Amino acid sequence: MLRPLCATCDKSDCDYKVRKIPVEPFAFSEQAKEEPTEFELFFRTVKAEYRYILHVKKGEVVYESLDRVKMDTGRRSALFRRNTESTELKGIFGKLKISEDLSPTLPRWV
């Protein structure tokens, strides 16, 4: 999901270089160091608001999802869900095929 967000850059010579995304666990609690690091991102277009959720533990994606709320109707729909066991494409993504080689790790940006 992070690669497509980068691809929306409108510069032909984008300053953003692909690299490994560092994820450090919460440092103020011994218990939290063993829990996944959680990210939640909201972004809006003219037609919809999206919520992207990412949970990462030791560089591996343990949960990921994307939901959409249409601005004109307020209708919420799940677009995809992924955990360590399965990946489900829903809504407008339901017609797409899932790569069998889907990596559990975060992308290595060069």
Stockholm file with secondary structure:
# STOCKHOLM 1.0

chainA/1-110         MLRPLCATCDKSDCDYKVRKIPVEPFAFSEQAKEEPTEFELFFRTVKAEYRYILHVKKGEVVYESLDRVKMDTGRRSALFRRNTESTELKGIFGKLKISEDLSPTLPRWV
#=GR chainA/1-110 SS CHHHHHHTCCCTTCSCCCCBCCCCCCTTCTTGGGSCEEEEEEEECSSEEEEEEEEEETTEEEEEEEEEEETTTCCEEEEEEEESSCEEECGGGGGSCCCTTCCSBCCBCC
#=GC SS_cons         CHHHHHHTCCCTTCSCCCCBCCCCCCTTCTTGGGSCEEEEEEEECSSEEEEEEEEEETTEEEEEEEEEEETTTCCEEEEEEEESSCEEECGGGGGSCCCTTCCSBCCBCC
//
